[in-house]
Amino acid sequence: MMSIIARCKYCGSIWVCWNWCHNFGGDRDALEKANPHIDPKELRNWGHECWRCESCHETYEKVKNGVPYWLLSLFWRWL
C-alpha cells in the first residue's frame, strides 16, 4: 500500500523536503554533458532532503506526494 505522504527511504520519516533540486533546470542534455563519467541511464533529475536524519538522496522522477518546503518549515519550528 502506497503512503499518502512520501517518506525518507533511509529512516521512514515524513519530514522530507521533496523536489528541492531539479538538476540543471530540467535540461537533460546539460546534465549529461556535465557528467560524462556517469552513464546517462544512471543520472537522476531530482534531489530530496530528509530533515530528520539529514540524508540527501535522488530519484529519477519528481515525487508527487511529498511535503512542500513551506509547510515543513512551518511545522519544524514547533518540534
Rosetta silent file (secondary structure, phi, psi, omega in degrees, C-alpha in Angstrom):
SEQUENCE: MMSIIARCKYCGSIWVCWNWCHNFGGDRDALEKANPHIDPKELRNWGHECWRCESCHETYEKVKNGVPYWLLSLFWRWL
SCORE:     score description
SCORE:     0.000 S_00000001
   1 L     0.000  132.231 -176.879    0.000    0.000    0.000 S_00000001
   2 L   -82.778  136.511  178.811    1.380    3.398   -1.013 S_00000001
   3 L   -70.972  145.432  177.032    1.773    6.090    1.631 S_00000001
   4 L   -67.625  -37.216  178.334   -0.200    9.303    1.148 S_00000001
   5 L  -110.847  132.543  178.741    2.905   11.296    2.104 S_00000001
   6 L   -62.535  144.155 -178.645    6.312   10.366    0.717 S_00000001
   7 L  -120.250  157.187  175.920    8.760    9.116    3.338 S_00000001
   8 L   -63.008  132.343 -179.453   12.532    9.101    3.668 S_00000001
   9 L   -74.742  -11.679  179.386   13.883    5.881    2.224 S_00000001
  10 L   -92.757  -45.397 -174.820   16.521    5.750    4.987 S_00000001
  11 L  -119.819   -6.384  178.213   14.581    6.394    8.207 S_00000001
  12 L    81.904    3.208 -178.875   10.909    6.400    7.159 S_00000001
  13 L   -67.197  149.210  172.867   10.331    9.982    8.355 S_00000001
  14 L   -88.991   -6.354 -178.385    7.670   12.152    6.717 S_00000001
  15 L   -80.482   65.587 -176.015    9.869   15.211    7.380 S_00000001
  16 E  -121.332  126.621  176.380   11.237   15.195    3.865 S_00000001
  17 E   -87.754   97.001 -176.156   11.686   18.243    1.672 S_00000001
  18 E   -84.613  149.738  171.462   10.882   16.740   -1.704 S_00000001
  19 E    62.217   34.291  177.085   11.790   18.195   -5.074 S_00000001
  20 E   -78.141  -16.406 -177.211   14.173   20.859   -3.817 S_00000001
  21 E  -133.141  121.141  172.093   16.543   20.202   -6.690 S_00000001
  22 E  -116.047   97.042 -170.676   15.705   19.825  -10.348 S_00000001
  23 H   -50.913  127.529  178.055   19.148   19.318  -11.821 S_00000001
  24 H    56.287   31.001  177.725   20.098   21.863  -14.461 S_00000001
  25 H    61.742   21.442  179.848   16.542   23.207  -14.505 S_00000001
  26 H    89.641    4.431  178.340   15.361   20.098  -16.285 S_00000001
  27 L   -82.593   93.347 -175.429   17.868   20.437  -19.134 S_00000001
  28 H   -61.743  -38.428  179.582   18.741   16.771  -19.527 S_00000001
  29 H   -62.050  -43.669  178.853   21.380   17.412  -22.218 S_00000001
  30 H   -64.117  -39.853  178.267   23.263   19.848  -19.948 S_00000001
  31 H   -61.556  -44.292 -179.865   23.104   17.356  -17.056 S_00000001
  32 H   -67.847  -39.584  178.982   24.571   14.584  -19.229 S_00000001
  33 H   -65.966  -33.995 -179.453   27.329   16.855  -20.636 S_00000001
  34 H   -77.022  -13.220 -178.558   28.335   17.924  -17.127 S_00000001
  35 L  -130.355   60.623 -176.515   28.633   14.273  -16.021 S_00000001
  36 L   -66.732  -18.646 -178.959   30.378   12.435  -18.882 S_00000001
  37 L   -82.010   -6.638 -179.362   31.838    9.913  -16.417 S_00000001
  38 L  -113.115  134.938  176.391   28.368    8.668  -15.441 S_00000001
  39 L   -58.249  127.241 -178.708   26.166    6.509  -17.653 S_00000001
  40 H   -53.103  -29.361  178.905   23.199    8.724  -18.681 S_00000001
  41 H   -69.036  -19.791 -179.338   20.803    5.984  -17.559 S_00000001
  42 H   -91.315  -12.285 -178.190   22.179    6.361  -14.018 S_00000001
  43 L   -73.983  136.597 -178.991   21.686   10.131  -13.800 S_00000001
  44 L  -114.248  143.961 -173.024   18.807   11.254  -11.641 S_00000001
  45 L   -88.718  -28.109 -169.547   16.974   14.531  -12.058 S_00000001
  46 E  -115.429  141.818  175.790   15.562   15.288   -8.628 S_00000001
  47 E  -113.488  151.681 -175.989   17.149   15.815   -5.224 S_00000001
  48 E  -144.790  149.973 -178.358   15.476   15.395   -1.833 S_00000001
  49 E  -133.150  131.306  175.123   16.461   16.007    1.776 S_00000001
  50 E   -91.424  125.627 -179.160   15.258   14.384    4.993 S_00000001
  51 L   -80.802  -15.683 -178.699   15.139   16.847    7.882 S_00000001
  52 L   -83.284  -54.075 -176.721   15.068   14.081   10.494 S_00000001
  53 L  -102.134   -0.106  177.432   18.149   12.023    9.599 S_00000001
  54 L    61.252   30.646  175.851   19.786   14.686    7.400 S_00000001
  55 L   -90.564  148.156  172.344   20.176   12.313    4.449 S_00000001
  56 E  -118.408  139.304  177.922   20.084   13.537    0.894 S_00000001
  57 E  -148.907  166.547 -175.560   19.051   11.279   -1.931 S_00000001
  58 E  -123.959  155.875  175.502   17.985   11.475   -5.537 S_00000001
  59 E  -135.713  161.026  179.077   15.242    9.974   -7.667 S_00000001
  60 L   -74.446  -36.631 -175.292   14.641    9.695  -11.385 S_00000001
  61 L  -115.986  156.282  176.020   11.146   11.164  -11.242 S_00000001
  62 L   -65.810  137.930  177.320    9.561   14.024   -9.331 S_00000001
  63 L   -83.196  124.940 -173.664    7.847   12.892   -6.141 S_00000001
  64 L   -94.723  -12.487 -178.066    4.198   13.882   -6.375 S_00000001
  65 L  -119.221   32.999  179.293    3.059   13.208   -2.817 S_00000001
  66 L   -85.564  172.951  177.567    5.792   14.937   -0.843 S_00000001
  67 E   -92.713  124.797 -179.324    5.516   17.651    1.799 S_00000001
  68 L   -67.417  152.101 -177.163    6.287   21.111    0.375 S_00000001
  69 H   -54.011  -47.208 -175.267    9.146   23.106    1.882 S_00000001
  70 H   -59.811  -35.777  179.309    6.955   25.950    3.196 S_00000001
  71 H   -74.075  -41.268  176.337    4.817   23.509    5.171 S_00000001
  72 H   -58.806  -47.224 -176.492    7.831   21.616    6.541 S_00000001
  73 H   -64.961  -33.645  177.682    9.488   24.829    7.708 S_00000001
  74 H   -64.867  -49.734 -178.396    6.285   25.953    9.437 S_00000001
  75 H   -75.844  -30.225 -176.537    5.854   22.731   11.431 S_00000001
  76 H   -64.108  -30.594  178.943    9.567   22.091   12.011 S_00000001
  77 L   -61.148  -29.951 -175.784    9.796   25.251   14.177 S_00000001
  78 L   -87.932   -5.718 -178.375    7.400   23.713   16.697 S_00000001
  79 L   -89.088    0.000    0.000    9.288   20.429   17.143 S_00000001
